Amino acid sequence: SYDESDATTITLADGASTASDDGAVTISGDTVTITAAGTYVLTGSLSDGQVIVDSESDGEVVLVFDGVDLTSESDSPLLVTQADETTIVLADGSRNVFSDGAGSASDDEEEDAANATLFSSDDLTIAGSGALTVTSLEADGITSKDGLVVLGGDITVEAGDDGIRGKDYLALYGGSITISAVGDGLKSDNDSDATMGYVLVDGAEIVADVGDDGVSVTTDVLVVSGSLDLSA
C-alpha cells in the first residue's frame, strides 16, 4: 500500500519527461534519477531511456508503475544503484513493459555489474496486482544483488540468460509468474553464507520453460504452497 497524496508523480515521455517534485528527481535527457526515499508514481513511456534509483537517504523507495513502457538500448531500463530498500508496486489494472537491447547489460563477471533488465544492487520487492512484462535479449530478466521478494503481480519474463535471480535469496510469496529463459529459471547464488543462496516458494504460481536449470541454488529449494511447473 502507499499514500498517493504524498507521492511524487513522474510522467515519462521521449525528450519531455516531467516530475511533480524536482527536489528528489533529476531529469537529464531521457534518464530519470530518483535521489531520495519516498513514493513515486510513474506513467508513460521512453523508447530509449532509463530510470535510476540512487538514494543515499534512509528509508524505502516505492516505485508505483501505472502503465509504464520503458526500453533502453544501452543500459538496464530500471537500475537501482543504492537504496535502503526498493519496492515496485504494480498498480491495479496496469500493464507495464520493460525491455533492453542486445548487449545492453554489463558483463556478469564484474562484481556489481548491472546484468538484468530490472536490476537492483540492494533489496528489491515486487508487489501489487498489475501486470509486468520484462524482456532481456542477452542478460537476466530481474536481478537483485541482495534479496528479492515477490508478493504479487502477473509477471512475465523472457530472458537471454537467467529469468529471476536474488543473489542472497529469492522468496516468492504471491503472483502469477511465467518465465522463458535461455539460462536458469529461478536462481539464488550466494555461496559465501550458509544461511543464504535459497529459493522459497510460498504462494506463487510459477511456470518456467528454460534452457538450463529450472531452479538453481547454492543451499535449499523450499516449496511450501503455490505451484512450481518446470520444463528444463
Accessible surface in RSA format (square Angstrom, percent):
REM  Atomic radii and reference values for relative SASA: ProtOr
REM  Chains: A
REM  Algorithm: Lee & Richards
REM  Probe-radius: 1.40
REM  Slices: 20
REM RES _ NUM      All-atoms   Total-Side   Main-Chain    Non-polar    All polar
REM                ABS   REL    ABS   REL    ABS   REL    ABS   REL    ABS   REL
RES SER A   1   156.18 132.0  81.99 109.4  74.19 170.9  57.97 123.4  98.21 137.6
RES TYR A   2    77.77  36.3  42.02  23.9  35.75  93.0  33.06  24.8  44.71  55.1
RES ASP A   3    78.16  54.8  66.94  66.6  11.23  26.5  34.25  80.6  43.91  43.8
RES GLU A   4   120.68  69.3 108.82  82.3  11.86  28.2  34.12  66.0  86.56  70.7
RES SER A   5   100.20  84.7  57.29  76.5  42.91  98.9  57.92 123.3  42.28  59.2
RES ASP A   6   112.62  78.9  82.91  82.5  29.71  70.3  31.19  73.4  81.43  81.2
RES ALA A   7    20.05  18.4   0.98   1.5  19.06  43.4   1.19   1.7  18.85  49.9
RES THR A   8    14.60  10.4  13.42  13.6   1.18   2.8   1.18   1.6  13.42  20.3
RES THR A   9    63.31  45.0  61.54  62.4   1.77   4.2  35.57  47.8  27.74  41.9
RES ILE A  10     0.00   0.0   0.00   0.0   0.00   0.0   0.00   0.0   0.00   0.0
RES THR A  11    58.55  41.6  58.37  59.2   0.18   0.4  40.63  54.6  17.92  27.1
RES LEU A  12     3.77   2.1   0.00   0.0   3.77   9.5   0.00   0.0   3.77  10.2
RES ALA A  13    35.83  32.9  32.87  50.7   2.96   6.7  35.83  50.5   0.00   0.0
RES ASP A  14    81.78  57.3  57.82  57.6  23.96  56.7  30.92  72.8  50.86  50.7
RES GLY A  15    66.49  82.0   0.00   N/A  66.49  82.0  31.17  85.5  35.32  79.1
RES ALA A  16    63.53  58.4  46.80  72.2  16.73  38.1  56.67  79.8   6.86  18.2
RES SER A  17    12.34  10.4   0.00   0.0  12.34  28.4   0.00   0.0  12.34  17.3
RES THR A  18    80.96  57.6  78.36  79.4   2.60   6.2  64.54  86.7  16.43  24.8
RES ALA A  19    27.13  24.9   1.96   3.0  25.17  57.3   3.71   5.2  23.42  62.0
RES SER A  20    86.22  72.9  39.68  53.0  46.54 107.2  47.50 101.2  38.71  54.2
RES ASP A  21    67.61  47.4  63.87  63.6   3.74   8.8  19.08  44.9  48.53  48.4
RES ASP A  22   120.03  84.1 104.42 103.9  15.60  36.9  31.03  73.0  89.00  88.8
RES GLY A  23    66.99  82.6   0.00   N/A  66.99  82.6  36.43 100.0  30.56  68.4
RES ALA A  24    15.37  14.1  14.89  23.0   0.49   1.1  15.24  21.5   0.13   0.4
RES VAL A  25     4.01   2.6   0.05   0.0   3.96   9.5   0.05   0.0   3.96  10.7
RES THR A  26    76.22  54.2  71.94  72.9   4.28  10.2  65.03  87.3  11.19  16.9
RES ILE A  27    64.46  36.7  30.28  22.6  34.18  82.4  30.41  21.9  34.04  92.4
RES SER A  28    85.60  72.3  74.88  99.9  10.72  24.7  40.35  85.9  45.24  63.4
RES GLY A  29    59.21  73.0   0.00   N/A  59.21  73.0  41.47 113.8  17.74  39.7
RES ASP A  30    41.54  29.1  33.69  33.5   7.85  18.6   7.66  18.0  33.88  33.8
RES THR A  31    44.28  31.5  43.66  44.3   0.62   1.5  17.00  22.8  27.28  41.2
RES VAL A  32     0.00   0.0   0.00   0.0   0.00   0.0   0.00   0.0   0.00   0.0
RES THR A  33    25.73  18.3  25.73  26.1   0.00   0.0  14.25  19.1  11.48  17.4
RES ILE A  34     0.00   0.0   0.00   0.0   0.00   0.0   0.00   0.0   0.00   0.0
RES THR A  35    54.47  38.7  42.62  43.2  11.85  28.2  33.11  44.5  21.36  32.3
RES ALA A  36    30.27  27.8  30.27  46.7   0.00   0.0  30.27  42.6   0.00   0.0
RES ALA A  37    32.33  29.7  13.50  20.8  18.83  42.8  13.60  19.1  18.73  49.6
RES GLY A  38    30.10  37.1   0.00   N/A  30.10  37.1  29.60  81.2   0.50   1.1
RES THR A  39    25.87  18.4  20.33  20.6   5.55  13.2   2.22   3.0  23.66  35.8
RES TYR A  40     4.33   2.0   4.33   2.5   0.00   0.0   1.56   1.2   2.77   3.4
RES VAL A  41    14.56   9.6  14.56  13.2   0.00   0.0  14.56  12.6   0.00   0.0
RES LEU A  42     0.05   0.0   0.05   0.0   0.00   0.0   0.05   0.0   0.00   0.0
RES THR A  43    41.78  29.7  41.78  42.4   0.00   0.0  32.45  43.6   9.33  14.1
RES GLY A  44    26.91  33.2   0.00   N/A  26.91  33.2  23.96  65.7   2.95   6.6
RES SER A  45    56.02  47.3  54.10  72.2   1.92   4.4  17.67  37.6  38.34  53.7
RES LEU A  46     2.40   1.3   0.00   0.0   2.40   6.0   0.56   0.4   1.85   5.0
RES SER A  47    76.93  65.0  59.13  78.9  17.80  41.0  48.56 103.4  28.37  39.7
RES ASP A  48    72.30  50.6  60.58  60.3  11.72  27.7  21.52  50.7  50.78  50.6
RES GLY A  49     6.48   8.0   0.00   N/A   6.48   8.0   6.48  17.8   0.00   0.0
RES GLN A  50    18.00  10.1  18.00  13.2   0.00   0.0   4.46   9.5  13.54  10.3
RES VAL A  51     0.89   0.6   0.89   0.8   0.00   0.0   0.89   0.8   0.00   0.0
RES ILE A  52    30.25  17.2  30.25  22.5   0.00   0.0  30.25  21.8   0.00   0.0
RES VAL A  53     0.00   0.0   0.00   0.0   0.00   0.0   0.00   0.0   0.00   0.0
RES ASP A  54    52.93  37.1  48.03  47.8   4.90  11.6   1.67   3.9  51.26  51.1
RES SER A  55     3.74   3.2   0.16   0.2   3.58   8.2   0.01   0.0   3.73   5.2
RES GLU A  56   148.15  85.1 115.42  87.3  32.73  77.9  41.91  81.1 106.23  86.7
RES SER A  57    49.00  41.4  35.85  47.9  13.14  30.3  45.28  96.4   3.72   5.2
RES ASP A  58   128.78  90.2 109.98 109.5  18.80  44.5  34.69  81.6  94.09  93.8
RES GLY A  59    32.03  39.5   0.00   N/A  32.03  39.5  29.54  81.1   2.49   5.6
RES GLU A  60    76.83  44.1  63.93  48.4  12.90  30.7  19.77  38.2  57.06  46.6
RES VAL A  61     0.00   0.0   0.00   0.0   0.00   0.0   0.00   0.0   0.00   0.0
RES VAL A  62    17.78  11.7  17.78  16.1   0.00   0.0  17.78  15.4   0.00   0.0
RES LEU A  63     0.00   0.0   0.00   0.0   0.00   0.0   0.00   0.0   0.00   0.0
RES VAL A  64     0.16   0.1   0.16   0.1   0.00   0.0   0.16   0.1   0.00   0.0
RES PHE A  65     0.61   0.3   0.61   0.4   0.00   0.0   0.61   0.4   0.00   0.0
RES ASP A  66    63.75  44.7  55.21  55.0   8.54  20.2   0.81   1.9  62.94  62.8
RES GLY A  67    33.38  41.2   0.00   N/A  33.38  41.2  22.57  61.9  10.81  24.2
RES VAL A  68     1.72   1.1   0.38   0.3   1.34   3.2   1.26   1.1   0.46   1.2
RES ASP A  69    68.33  47.9  68.16  67.8   0.17   0.4  18.01  42.4  50.32  50.2
RES LEU A  70     0.10   0.1   0.10   0.1   0.00   0.0   0.10   0.1   0.00   0.0
RES THR A  71    27.47  19.5  27.47  27.8   0.00   0.0  14.08  18.9  13.38  20.2
RES SER A  72     3.10   2.6   3.10   4.1   0.00   0.0   0.00   0.0   3.10   4.3
RES GLU A  73    97.45  55.9  85.70  64.8  11.75  28.0  38.51  74.5  58.94  48.1
RES SER A  74    75.50  63.8  59.21  79.0  16.30  37.5  43.97  93.6  31.53  44.2
RES ASP A  75    63.75  44.7  62.49  62.2   1.26   3.0   4.15   9.8  59.60  59.4
RES SER A  76     3.47   2.9   0.16   0.2   3.30   7.6   0.77   1.6   2.70   3.8
RES PRO A  77     0.00   0.0   0.00   0.0   0.00   0.0   0.00   0.0   0.00   0.0
RES LEU A  78     1.90   1.1   1.90   1.4   0.00   0.0   1.90   1.3   0.00   0.0
RES LEU A  79    28.94  16.1  28.94  20.7   0.00   0.0  28.94  20.3   0.00   0.0
RES VAL A  80     0.85   0.6   0.85   0.8   0.00   0.0   0.85   0.7   0.00   0.0
RES THR A  81    57.02  40.6  42.48  43.1  14.54  34.6  43.12  57.9  13.90  21.0
RES GLN A  82    65.80  36.8  65.80  48.1   0.00   0.0  18.71  39.8  47.09  35.7
RES ALA A  83     8.91   8.2   0.03   0.1   8.88  20.2   2.64   3.7   6.27  16.6
RES ASP A  84    83.60  58.6  59.85  59.6  23.74  56.1  21.25  50.0  62.35  62.2
RES GLU A  85    64.20  36.9  64.20  48.6   0.00   0.0   8.03  15.5  56.16  45.9
RES THR A  86     0.06   0.0   0.06   0.1   0.00   0.0   0.00   0.0   0.06   0.1
RES THR A  87    15.37  10.9  15.37  15.6   0.00   0.0  13.15  17.7   2.22   3.4
RES ILE A  88     0.00   0.0   0.00   0.0   0.00   0.0   0.00   0.0   0.00   0.0
RES VAL A  89    16.63  10.9  16.63  15.1   0.00   0.0  16.63  14.5   0.00   0.0
RES LEU A  90     0.82   0.5   0.00   0.0   0.82   2.1   0.00   0.0   0.82   2.2
RES ALA A  91    11.61  10.7   7.52  11.6   4.09   9.3  11.61  16.3   0.00   0.0
RES ASP A  92   128.64  90.1 101.01 100.5  27.63  65.3  32.57  76.6  96.07  95.8
RES GLY A  93    71.31  87.9   0.00   N/A  71.31  87.9  41.51 113.9  29.80  66.7
RES SER A  94     9.59   8.1   0.34   0.5   9.25  21.3   7.73  16.5   1.87   2.6
RES ARG A  95   170.15  71.4 157.60  80.3  12.55  29.9  66.27  90.6 103.88  63.0
RES ASN A  96     1.49   1.0   0.00   0.0   1.49   3.6   0.00   0.0   1.49   1.4
RES VAL A  97    55.97  36.8  55.97  50.7   0.00   0.0  55.97  48.6   0.00   0.0
RES PHE A  98     0.42   0.2   0.42   0.3   0.00   0.0   0.42   0.3   0.00   0.0
RES SER A  99    23.64  20.0  23.64  31.5   0.00   0.0  14.03  29.9   9.61  13.5
RES ASP A 100     9.81   6.9   1.97   2.0   7.84  18.5   0.00   0.0   9.81   9.8
RES GLY A 101     4.14   5.1   0.00   N/A   4.14   5.1   3.06   8.4   1.08   2.4
RES ALA A 102    67.00  61.6  41.43  63.9  25.57  58.2  41.63  58.6  25.37  67.2
RES GLY A 103    54.86  67.7   0.00   N/A  54.86  67.7  28.89  79.3  25.97  58.2
RES SER A 104    11.08   9.4   0.22   0.3  10.86  25.0   1.22   2.6   9.86  13.8
RES ALA A 105    22.94  21.1   3.66   5.6  19.28  43.9   4.40   6.2  18.54  49.1
RES SER A 106    53.79  45.5  37.91  50.6  15.88  36.6  12.70  27.0  41.10  57.6
RES ASP A 107    83.02  58.2  67.66  67.3  15.36  36.3  30.74  72.3  52.28  52.1
RES ASP A 108    77.52  54.3  62.32  62.0  15.20  35.9  23.99  56.5  53.53  53.4
RES GLU A 109   160.18  92.0 124.21  94.0  35.97  85.6  51.99 100.6 108.20  88.3
RES GLU A 110   100.85  57.9  93.24  70.5   7.62  18.1  41.25  79.8  59.61  48.7
RES GLU A 111   120.99  69.5 108.01  81.7  12.98  30.9  56.56 109.4  64.43  52.6
RES ASP A 112   102.87  72.1  84.25  83.9  18.62  44.0  27.65  65.1  75.22  75.0
RES ALA A 113     5.13   4.7   0.10   0.2   5.03  11.4   4.91   6.9   0.22   0.6
RES ALA A 114    19.41  17.8  16.68  25.7   2.73   6.2  16.68  23.5   2.73   7.2
RES ASN A 115     6.63   4.6   6.47   6.3   0.16   0.4   4.48  10.8   2.15   2.1
RES ALA A 116     0.58   0.5   0.00   0.0   0.58   1.3   0.00   0.0   0.58   1.5
RES THR A 117     0.00   0.0   0.00   0.0   0.00   0.0   0.00   0.0   0.00   0.0
RES LEU A 118     0.27   0.2   0.27   0.2   0.00   0.0   0.27   0.2   0.00   0.0
RES PHE A 119     3.02   1.5   1.31   0.8   1.71   4.5   1.74   1.1   1.28   3.7
RES SER A 120     0.35   0.3   0.35   0.5   0.00   0.0   0.35   0.7   0.01   0.0
RES SER A 121    29.01  24.5  21.43  28.6   7.58  17.5  13.13  28.0  15.88  22.2
RES ASP A 122    33.67  23.6  33.67  33.5   0.00   0.0   3.48   8.2  30.19  30.1
RES ASP A 123    52.12  36.5  51.56  51.3   0.56   1.3   7.10  16.7  45.02  44.9
RES LEU A 124     3.19   1.8   2.04   1.5   1.15   2.9   2.04   1.4   1.15   3.1
RES THR A 125    14.43  10.3  14.43  14.6   0.00   0.0   6.91   9.3   7.52  11.4
RES ILE A 126     0.31   0.2   0.31   0.2   0.00   0.0   0.31   0.2   0.00   0.0
RES ALA A 127    18.03  16.6  18.03  27.8   0.00   0.0  18.03  25.4   0.00   0.0
RES GLY A 128    30.75  37.9   0.00   N/A  30.75  37.9  19.97  54.8  10.79  24.2
RES SER A 129    78.13  66.0  51.62  68.9  26.51  61.1  47.48 101.1  30.66  43.0
RES GLY A 130     2.77   3.4   0.00   N/A   2.77   3.4   2.77   7.6   0.00   0.0
RES ALA A 131    11.16  10.3  10.47  16.2   0.69   1.6  10.47  14.7   0.69   1.8
RES LEU A 132     0.48   0.3   0.00   0.0   0.48   1.2   0.05   0.0   0.43   1.2
RES THR A 133    37.69  26.8  37.64  38.2   0.04   0.1  23.77  31.9  13.91  21.0
RES VAL A 134     0.00   0.0   0.00   0.0   0.00   0.0   0.00   0.0   0.00   0.0
RES THR A 135    35.35  25.1  35.35  35.8   0.00   0.0  23.99  32.2  11.36  17.2
RES SER A 136     3.56   3.0   0.00   0.0   3.56   8.2   0.00   0.0   3.56   5.0
RES LEU A 137    99.95  55.7  79.97  57.2  19.98  50.2  82.60  58.0  17.35  46.7
RES GLU A 138   107.66  61.8  87.81  66.4  19.85  47.3  34.61  67.0  73.05  59.6
RES ALA A 139    13.28  12.2   8.73  13.5   4.55  10.4  12.95  18.2   0.34   0.9
RES ASP A 140     2.02   1.4   1.74   1.7   0.29   0.7   0.07   0.2   1.95   1.9
RES GLY A 141     0.00   0.0   0.00   N/A   0.00   0.0   0.00   0.0   0.00   0.0
RES ILE A 142     0.57   0.3   0.57   0.4   0.00   0.0   0.57   0.4   0.00   0.0
RES THR A 143     0.16   0.1   0.16   0.2   0.00   0.0   0.16   0.2   0.00   0.0
RES SER A 144     0.00   0.0   0.00   0.0   0.00   0.0   0.00   0.0   0.00   0.0
RES LYS A 145    25.00  12.2  19.84  12.2   5.16  12.3   9.36   8.4  15.63  16.7
RES ASP A 146    43.68  30.6  43.68  43.5   0.00   0.0   3.46   8.1  40.22  40.1
RES GLY A 147     1.42   1.7   0.00   N/A   1.42   1.7   0.13   0.4   1.29   2.9
RES LEU A 148     0.01   0.0   0.01   0.0   0.00   0.0   0.01   0.0   0.00   0.0
RES VAL A 149    26.72  17.6  26.72  24.2   0.00   0.0  26.72  23.2   0.00   0.0
RES VAL A 150     0.64   0.4   0.64   0.6   0.00   0.0   0.64   0.6   0.00   0.0
RES LEU A 151    92.35  51.4  72.84  52.1  19.50  49.0  72.97  51.2  19.38  52.2
RES GLY A 152    10.21  12.6   0.00   N/A  10.21  12.6  10.21  28.0   0.00   0.0
RES GLY A 153     9.04  11.1   0.00   N/A   9.04  11.1   3.13   8.6   5.90  13.2
RES ASP A 154    73.13  51.2  70.76  70.4   2.37   5.6  18.94  44.6  54.19  54.0
RES ILE A 155     0.45   0.3   0.15   0.1   0.31   0.7   0.15   0.1   0.31   0.8
RES THR A 156    43.65  31.0  43.65  44.3   0.00   0.0  23.35  31.4  20.30  30.7
RES VAL A 157     0.32   0.2   0.00   0.0   0.32   0.8   0.00   0.0   0.32   0.9
RES GLU A 158    88.22  50.6  87.28  66.0   0.93   2.2  17.84  34.5  70.38  57.5
RES ALA A 159     7.51   6.9   0.00   0.0   7.51  17.1   1.94   2.7   5.56  14.7
RES GLY A 160    19.39  23.9   0.00   N/A  19.39  23.9   6.26  17.2  13.12  29.4
RES ASP A 161    53.25  37.3  52.47  52.2   0.78   1.8   6.72  15.8  46.53  46.4
RES ASP A 162     8.12   5.7   8.12   8.1   0.00   0.0   0.05   0.1   8.07   8.0
RES GLY A 163     0.00   0.0   0.00   N/A   0.00   0.0   0.00   0.0   0.00   0.0
RES ILE A 164     0.60   0.3   0.58   0.4   0.02   0.0   0.60   0.4   0.00   0.0
RES ARG A 165     8.87   3.7   8.87   4.5   0.00   0.0   1.30   1.8   7.57   4.6
RES GLY A 166     0.00   0.0   0.00   N/A   0.00   0.0   0.00   0.0   0.00   0.0
RES LYS A 167    53.74  26.2  53.74  33.0   0.00   0.0  25.55  23.0  28.19  30.0
RES ASP A 168    28.06  19.7  28.06  27.9   0.00   0.0   0.39   0.9  27.67  27.6
RES TYR A 169    54.76  25.6  54.76  31.2   0.00   0.0  26.78  20.1  27.98  34.5
RES LEU A 170     0.00   0.0   0.00   0.0   0.00   0.0   0.00   0.0   0.00   0.0
RES ALA A 171     4.13   3.8   4.13   6.4   0.00   0.0   4.13   5.8   0.00   0.0
RES LEU A 172     0.00   0.0   0.00   0.0   0.00   0.0   0.00   0.0   0.00   0.0
RES TYR A 173    96.19  44.9  80.18  45.6  16.01  41.7  49.63  37.3  46.56  57.4
RES GLY A 174     9.71  12.0   0.00   N/A   9.71  12.0   9.71  26.6   0.00   0.0
RES GLY A 175    21.91  27.0   0.00   N/A  21.91  27.0  10.48  28.8  11.43  25.6
RES SER A 176    56.37  47.6  54.27  72.4   2.10   4.8  26.80  57.1  29.57  41.4
RES ILE A 177     1.03   0.6   0.00   0.0   1.03   2.5   0.00   0.0   1.03   2.8
RES THR A 178    63.64  45.3  63.64  64.5   0.00   0.0  39.79  53.4  23.86  36.1
RES ILE A 179     2.08   1.2   0.00   0.0   2.08   5.0   0.00   0.0   2.08   5.6
RES SER A 180    58.39  49.3  56.49  75.4   1.90   4.4  20.61  43.9  37.78  52.9
RES ALA A 181     9.15   8.4   0.00   0.0   9.15  20.8   3.52   5.0   5.63  14.9
RES VAL A 182   105.69  69.5  95.13  86.1  10.55  25.4  99.08  86.1   6.61  17.9
RES GLY A 183    10.22  12.6   0.00   N/A  10.22  12.6  10.22  28.0   0.00   0.0
RES ASP A 184     9.07   6.4   8.98   8.9   0.09   0.2   0.36   0.9   8.71   8.7
RES GLY A 185     0.00   0.0   0.00   N/A   0.00   0.0   0.00   0.0   0.00   0.0
RES LEU A 186     0.00   0.0   0.00   0.0   0.00   0.0   0.00   0.0   0.00   0.0
RES LYS A 187    44.70  21.8  44.70  27.4   0.00   0.0   8.65   7.8  36.06  38.4
RES SER A 188     0.51   0.4   0.00   0.0   0.51   1.2   0.00   0.0   0.51   0.7
RES ASP A 189    41.23  28.9  33.15  33.0   8.07  19.1  15.19  35.8  26.04  26.0
RES ASN A 190    14.72  10.2  14.14  13.7   0.58   1.4   0.26   0.6  14.46  14.0
RES ASP A 191   127.32  89.2  91.73  91.3  35.59  84.2  27.30  64.2 100.02  99.8
RES SER A 192   104.72  88.5  63.61  84.9  41.12  94.7  51.44 109.5  53.29  74.7
RES ASP A 193    59.82  41.9  50.30  50.1   9.52  22.5  18.51  43.6  41.31  41.2
RES ALA A 194    97.21  89.4  66.10 102.0  31.11  70.8  73.19 103.1  24.02  63.6
RES THR A 195   100.09  71.2  81.70  82.8  18.39  43.8  82.69 111.1  17.39  26.3
RES MET A 196    54.20  28.1  54.19  35.9   0.00   0.0  52.38  44.5   1.82   2.4
RES GLY A 197     0.00   0.0   0.00   N/A   0.00   0.0   0.00   0.0   0.00   0.0
RES TYR A 198    55.94  26.1  55.94  31.8   0.00   0.0  24.00  18.0  31.94  39.4
RES VAL A 199     0.00   0.0   0.00   0.0   0.00   0.0   0.00   0.0   0.00   0.0
RES LEU A 200    24.62  13.7  24.62  17.6   0.00   0.0  24.62  17.3   0.00   0.0
RES VAL A 201     0.00   0.0   0.00   0.0   0.00   0.0   0.00   0.0   0.00   0.0
RES ASP A 202    45.93  32.2  39.45  39.3   6.47  15.3   0.93   2.2  45.00  44.9
RES GLY A 203    31.03  38.3   0.00   N/A  31.03  38.3  15.67  43.0  15.36  34.4
RES ALA A 204     0.00   0.0   0.00   0.0   0.00   0.0   0.00   0.0   0.00   0.0
RES GLU A 205    87.12  50.0  84.88  64.2   2.24   5.3  43.78  84.7  43.34  35.4
RES ILE A 206     0.23   0.1   0.00   0.0   0.23   0.6   0.00   0.0   0.23   0.6
RES VAL A 207    77.08  50.7  77.08  69.8   0.00   0.0  77.08  67.0   0.00   0.0
RES ALA A 208     1.24   1.1   0.05   0.1   1.19   2.7   0.10   0.1   1.14   3.0
RES ASP A 209    87.70  61.4  84.48  84.1   3.22   7.6  21.30  50.1  66.40  66.2
RES VAL A 210    11.18   7.4   0.24   0.2  10.94  26.4   3.37   2.9   7.81  21.2
RES GLY A 211    61.79  76.2   0.00   N/A  61.79  76.2  27.02  74.2  34.76  77.9
RES ASP A 212    82.46  57.8  72.54  72.2   9.93  23.5  13.02  30.6  69.45  69.3
RES ASP A 213    69.78  48.9  66.29  66.0   3.49   8.3  10.03  23.6  59.76  59.6
RES GLY A 214     7.81   9.6   0.00   N/A   7.81   9.6   1.38   3.8   6.43  14.4
RES VAL A 215    29.02  19.1   7.12   6.4  21.89  52.8   7.12   6.2  21.89  59.4
RES SER A 216    24.57  20.8  20.71  27.6   3.86   8.9   3.82   8.1  20.75  29.1
RES VAL A 217    43.04  28.3  14.80  13.4  28.25  68.1  15.81  13.7  27.24  73.9
RES THR A 218    65.14  46.3  30.64  31.1  34.51  82.2  37.53  50.4  27.62  41.7
RES THR A 219    52.95  37.7  23.29  23.6  29.66  70.7  28.93  38.9  24.02  36.3
RES ASP A 220    80.52  56.4  77.62  77.3   2.90   6.9   7.75  18.2  72.77  72.6
RES VAL A 221    65.64  43.2  38.83  35.2  26.81  64.6  38.83  33.7  26.81  72.7
RES LEU A 222    83.17  46.3  80.09  57.3   3.08   7.7  83.17  58.4   0.00   0.0
RES VAL A 223    82.06  54.0  48.37  43.8  33.70  81.2  48.37  42.0  33.70  91.4
RES VAL A 224   101.18  66.6  68.75  62.2  32.43  78.1  73.17  63.6  28.00  76.0
RES SER A 225    50.90  43.0  42.52  56.7   8.38  19.3  42.89  91.3   8.01  11.2
RES GLY A 226    39.06  48.2   0.00   N/A  39.06  48.2   5.91  16.2  33.16  74.3
RES SER A 227    47.24  39.9  42.40  56.6   4.84  11.2  38.42  81.8   8.82  12.4
RES LEU A 228    49.98  27.8  18.21  13.0  31.76  79.8  18.50  13.0  31.48  84.7
RES ASP A 229    85.20  59.7  79.78  79.4   5.42  12.8  21.71  51.1  63.49  63.3
RES LEU A 230    72.23  40.2  40.75  29.2  31.48  79.1  40.75  28.6  31.48  84.7
RES SER A 231    64.76  54.7  58.92  78.6   5.84  13.5  31.74  67.6  33.02  46.3
RES ALA A 232    88.51  81.4  20.12  31.0  68.39 155.6  41.04  57.8  47.46 125.7
END  Absolute sums over single chains surface
CHAIN  1 A     9209.2       6840.8       2368.4       4319.4       4889.8
END  Absolute sums over all chains
TOTAL          9209.2       6840.8       2368.4       4319.4       4889.8
